[in-house]
Amino acid sequence: MDFIATILFLALVISSTKALDPCGPQPDDSDLLVIPIYGKCSPFNPPKPDSSFNTVMNMASKDPARVKYLSSLVAQKTTAVPIASGQQVLNIGNYIVRVKIGTPGQLMFMVLDTSNDVAWVPCSGCNGCSATTFSPNTSSTYGSLDCGLPQCAQVRGLSCPATGSAACSFNQSYGGDSSFSANLVRDSLGLANDIVPDFAFGCINVISGGSVPPQGLLGLGRGPMSLISQSGALYSGVFSYCRVQVPIAPEYLAFNPNTGAGTIIDSGTVVTRFVQPIYKAIRDEFVKHVKGPFTAIGVFDTCFDATAEAEAPLITLHFEALSMPLPMENSFLHTSAGSRACLAIAPVPNNVNAAMNVIANLQQQNHRILFDVINSRLGIAREACN
């Protein structure tokens, strides 16, 4: 399969790689470490981490808002391919990456989001920002961008005068309870050993609310301001990441560009969501093979005694020219005590597009997910990302 072979020729491979210091800079010049935001390598890891099950449940509590946001994106615009572009932001930051901005490079841990097109970081002197900020005054490659430049027209929430030249300023809301103001600027962006020169991003000067990612956001969407678009020939519009059969009518999974119906792959949603006909078919087949009784825990309505897990059938997601079998660790979550297991799939929330499915990051873990943005292709391969 040519999309799998493409992996061998990637200029940028985003993955969890092995090194002597798993939390230190990676020696491979093609690898960028993707860090779970509550993982041991994250500066945002709480001093007393919760159990893995409770952490997942807490993160999954944001999923309904995330799925509703994604539904609004695909419904408000038409596209010929099932890779939508995000022009809004939502407070879902499950993974971060270590990047360096400026010359010399200043280390920042930015939230990674495949559904957003923008990048922004808190800058020195910012009101309401965290202690870690980017300092433009100490970078020899920093430059401001004014309202007359074409990049400025791509920014949502633009605040420019009708006439004259001024700094390209913009305001954006974030997560429903936060907002920020920023100026569009440019500087070098360091990813592993690669440098993206003159990268345009928002330099935040005011934050209101507590949901804005403390050290910024890096968007990997299809828009002109995303990392993939601005990096040009460096990555050729291709990137991938690797995250640590019931017969169903194909039309439930097919993408409809006019209605937003179909299936998308998202890095910010925790639990895979299927429309009711698909979810019911999976659950009904599942309970035929696994001994009950079944109870509900949070968003999961198919939890059972963990000793019955060996009876569970294999779940496989079928795409055109590709099948994705889900190993047991991608299919179930276990309670903190280990006595109960839950089918790690849920129905689409009632208040969103009833025809849209989301394949989320629990099911993507230990798979290489490849996005060929230029050619609008997707590749999936099993890989031991851990």
C-alpha positions in Angstrom: 0.0 0.0 0.0 1.6 3.2 -1.2 0.3 5.3 1.8 2.0 3.0 4.2 5.2 3.0 2.2 5.1 6.8 2.3 6.0 6.5 6.0 9.5 5.6 5.0 10.0 8.9 3.2 8.6 11.3 5.8 10.6 14.4 6.6 8.7 14.8 9.8 7.6 11.9 12.0 5.9 12.9 15.2 6.2 10.0 17.6 7.1 8.7 21.1 10.6 7.5 20.6 13.1 5.7 22.8 16.1 7.5 24.1 18.5 7.3 27.1 16.5 10.1 28.7 12.8 9.6 27.6 12.0 13.1 28.7 15.0 14.8 27.1 15.6 16.1 23.5 15.5 13.3 21.0 18.6 12.5 18.9 16.8 11.5 15.7 16.4 14.6 13.5 13.1 13.4 12.1 11.3 12.7 15.4 9.4 15.1 17.6 8.3 13.8 21.0 4.6 13.9 21.6 3.9 14.1 25.3 0.6 13.3 27.1 -0.3 16.5 28.9 -0.5 14.6 32.3 2.4 12.3 31.5 5.7 12.1 33.5 7.5 14.2 30.9 5.0 17.0 31.0 5.7 20.2 33.0 1.9 20.2 33.6 1.9 16.8 35.3 0.2 17.2 38.7 2.4 16.4 41.8 0.1 13.6 42.9 -1.1 12.0 39.6 -4.6 10.4 39.7 -5.1 6.8 38.6 -5.0 6.3 34.8 -8.7 5.4 34.8 -9.7 8.5 36.6 -7.4 10.6 34.4 -9.1 9.2 31.3 -12.5 9.8 32.7 -11.7 13.4 33.6 -10.3 14.0 30.1 -13.3 12.3 28.5 -15.7 14.6 30.3 -14.7 17.3 27.8 -15.5 15.0 24.8 -19.1 16.1 24.3 -18.0 19.7 23.8 -15.2 18.6 21.5 -17.5 16.5 19.4 -20.1 19.3 19.2 -17.3 21.7 18.1 -16.1 19.2 15.4 -19.7 18.8 14.2 -20.1 22.5 13.8 -16.9 22.7 11.7 -17.9 20.1 9.2 -21.5 21.3 9.0 -20.7 25.0 8.3 -18.5 24.5 5.2 -18.3 22.1 2.3 -15.2 20.3 1.4 -14.4 17.6 -1.2 -12.3 15.6 1.2 -12.8 14.2 4.7 -10.1 16.4 6.3 -11.8 19.5 7.6 -10.0 22.7 8.5 -10.5 24.3 12.0 -10.9 28.0 12.3 -11.9 28.0 15.9 -10.3 26.8 19.1 -11.5 24.6 22.0 -10.0 23.8 25.3 -9.0 20.2 24.6 -5.2 19.8 25.0 -4.4 16.1 25.5 -0.9 16.2 24.0 2.0 18.7 24.0 5.2 19.0 22.0 8.6 20.4 22.9 9.5 23.3 20.5 11.9 26.1 20.4 11.0 29.6 19.2 13.4 32.4 18.2 17.2 32.6 18.0 18.6 31.3 20.3 15.7 29.0 20.7 13.4 29.4 23.8 11.8 26.2 25.0 8.0 26.0 25.0 5.6 23.1 25.6 2.8 23.7 23.1 -0.5 21.9 22.9 -0.7 19.9 19.6 -4.1 20.0 17.7 -4.8 18.5 14.3 -8.1 20.3 14.0 -6.8 23.9 14.3 -4.9 26.1 11.9 -3.3 28.6 14.2 -0.3 28.8 16.5 0.1 31.2 19.4 2.3 31.5 22.5 2.2 33.8 25.6 4.8 36.6 25.3 6.8 38.5 27.9 4.8 41.2 29.6 1.6 39.3 29.1 -1.2 40.1 31.5 -2.8 36.9 32.9 -0.3 34.5 31.3 1.7 31.7 33.0 5.3 32.2 34.3 6.8 30.7 31.1 6.6 33.1 28.2 8.4 33.8 25.0 10.7 36.8 25.1 10.8 38.6 21.6 13.5 41.0 22.8 16.1 38.3 23.2 15.5 36.8 19.7 17.6 38.0 16.8 15.2 36.6 14.2 12.0 38.1 15.6 9.8 40.5 13.6 6.4 42.0 13.8 3.7 41.8 11.0 1.5 44.7 10.2 -2.1 44.9 8.9 -1.1 45.3 5.2 0.5 41.9 4.9 -1.4 38.9 3.4 -0.8 36.7 6.6 -2.9 39.2 8.6 -6.0 38.6 6.5 -5.9 34.9 7.4 -6.4 35.7 11.2 -9.8 35.2 12.8 -10.9 38.0 15.1 -8.8 40.6 13.3 -8.6 44.1 14.8 -7.0 46.5 12.2 -7.8 50.1 11.4 -9.6 50.9 8.1 -6.6 52.9 6.9 -2.9 53.3 7.7 -0.4 50.8 8.9 -0.6 49.1 12.3 0.4 45.9 14.1 -1.8 43.0 13.1 -3.8 42.5 16.3 -6.5 40.0 16.9 -8.8 38.7 19.7 -10.1 35.2 20.1 -12.4 33.4 22.5 -11.2 30.0 23.9 -13.1 27.1 25.4 -16.2 29.1 26.2 -14.8 30.7 29.4 -11.6 32.3 28.2 -10.2 34.8 25.6 -7.0 36.3 24.6 -5.5 39.2 22.6 -2.4 38.9 20.5 -0.3 40.4 17.8 0.7 38.4 14.7 4.5 38.1 14.6 7.1 36.0 12.9 10.2 34.1 14.2 12.1 30.8 13.7 10.3 27.7 14.9 12.5 24.7 16.0 11.1 21.2 15.8 13.6 18.6 16.9 16.6 19.4 14.6 14.4 21.2 11.9 14.0 24.9 11.7 10.9 26.6 10.1 12.1 30.2 9.4 9.7 33.2 9.5 7.0 31.2 11.1 3.9 33.4 11.7 2.1 33.0 15.0 0.2 35.0 17.6 2.2 36.6 20.4 -0.4 36.8 23.3 -0.3 39.9 25.4 -3.6 39.5 27.5 -5.4 36.4 28.7 -8.8 36.3 30.5 -9.9 33.0 32.0 -8.1 29.8 32.9 -8.6 27.5 29.9 -5.9 28.9 27.5 -3.0 26.4 27.2 -0.2 27.8 29.5 2.5 27.7 26.8 0.5 28.0 23.6 -1.0 25.9 20.8 0.4 24.5 17.6 -2.2 23.9 14.9 -1.7 21.2 12.3 -4.9 21.9 10.2 -5.3 22.5 6.5 -5.4 26.4 6.6 -2.7 28.7 5.4 -1.5 29.6 8.9 -1.0 26.0 10.1 2.5 24.5 10.7 2.0 22.2 7.7 1.2 25.0 5.3 3.9 27.4 6.6 6.6 24.7 6.5 6.3 24.4 2.7 8.7 22.0 1.1 10.3 21.1 4.4 7.6 18.4 5.1 5.9 18.4 1.7 2.5 18.7 3.4 2.9 15.3 5.1 3.1 14.4 8.8 2.3 11.5 11.0 2.0 10.7 14.7 1.9 7.5 16.8 -0.2 7.3 19.8 1.0 5.6 23.0 -16.1 -7.2 12.7 -19.6 -6.5 13.1 -21.2 -6.0 9.6 -22.3 -2.4 9.3 -23.7 -0.6 6.3 -20.9 1.5 4.7 -23.1 4.5 4.3 -22.9 5.1 8.1 -19.2 5.7 7.8 -19.0 7.5 4.4 -18.1 11.2 4.4 -20.8 13.5 3.1 -19.3 17.0 2.3 -22.7 18.6 2.2 -24.0 17.5 5.6 -20.9 16.8 7.6 -21.9 13.2 8.0 -19.2 10.5 8.0 -16.1 9.7 10.0 -13.2 11.8 11.1 -10.0 11.1 13.0 -9.3 13.5 15.8 -6.4 13.9 18.1 -8.3 16.0 20.7 -11.2 13.6 21.4 -10.5 11.0 24.0 -13.1 8.3 23.4 -14.3 7.1 20.0 -17.9 8.0 19.3 -20.2 6.3 16.8 -23.6 7.2 15.6 -26.4 5.2 17.2 -26.9 2.5 14.5 -23.2 1.7 14.5 -22.8 1.8 18.3 -25.9 -0.3 18.8 -24.6 -2.9 16.4 -21.2 -3.1 18.1 -22.7 -3.2 21.6 -25.3 -5.8 20.7 -22.7 -8.1 19.1 -20.3 -7.5 22.0 -22.8 -8.6 24.7 -23.5 -11.8 22.9 -20.0 -12.9 23.5 -19.1 -11.4 26.9 -20.7 -12.6 30.2 -22.6 -9.9 32.1 -24.1 -8.3 34.0 -23.3 -4.9 32.4 -23.2 -1.6 34.2 -22.5 2.0 33.3 -19.5 4.1 34.5 -19.4 7.6 33.3 -19.8 7.7 29.5 -19.3 4.0 29.2 -22.5 1.9 29.4 -20.9 -1.5 28.8 -18.8 -2.3 31.8 -18.4 -5.9 33.1 -16.3 -8.1 35.3 -12.7 -8.0 34.0 -12.4 -11.8 34.2 -14.7 -12.0 31.2 -12.5 -9.9 29.0 -10.9 -13.0 27.3 -14.3 -13.7 25.8 -14.5 -10.4 24.0 -14.6 -10.4 20.2 -12.0 -8.5 18.1 -13.2 -5.1 16.9 -11.9 -4.1 13.4 -12.5 -0.7 11.7 -12.6 -1.2 7.9 -11.6 1.6 5.5 -11.2 1.5 1.8 -8.1 -0.6 1.1 -7.3 -0.8 4.8 -8.5 -2.6 7.9 -7.6 -1.5 11.5 -7.9 -4.3 14.0 -8.2 -2.9 17.6 -6.0 -4.8 20.1 -7.5 -5.4 23.5 -5.7 -2.4 25.1 -7.4 -0.1 22.5 -10.8 -1.6 23.1 -11.1 -1.6 26.9 -10.5 0.6 29.9 -10.0 -0.9 33.4 -11.1 0.7 36.7 -8.4 1.7 39.2 -8.9 -1.6 41.2 -8.8 -3.6 38.0 -11.9 -5.5 38.8 -14.1 -4.0 36.1 -13.5 -3.4 32.4 -15.4 -1.1 30.1 -15.9 -1.1 26.3 -13.9 2.1 25.4 -16.4 3.3 22.8 -19.5 5.5 23.3 -22.4 6.8 21.3 -22.3 10.3 19.8 -23.9 12.8 22.3 -27.5 13.6 21.6 -26.9 17.3 21.0 -24.5 17.0 18.0 -24.6 15.9 14.4 -26.3 12.5 14.6 -24.5 11.4 11.4 -20.9 12.0 12.4 -18.4 9.5 13.9 -15.1 10.4 15.6 -12.2 7.9 15.9 -10.5 9.3 19.0 -7.0 9.0 20.6 -7.7 5.9 22.8 -8.2 3.9 19.7 -5.2 5.6 17.9 -2.7 4.7 20.6 0.2 2.5 19.3 -0.8 3.2 15.7 1.0 5.4 13.2 -1.5 7.9 11.8 -0.2 9.5 8.6 -1.7 12.6 7.1 -0.9 13.4 3.5 -2.5 16.9 3.5 -1.4 17.8 0.0 -3.0 14.7 -1.6 -5.8 14.4 1.0 -4.9 10.8 2.0 -4.7 9.0 5.3 -2.5 6.1 6.3 -2.7 3.9 9.4 -0.2 1.3 10.6 0.2 -0.7 13.8 3.4 0.5 15.7 4.8 0.0 19.2 4.8 3.8 20.0 5.5 3.1 23.7 
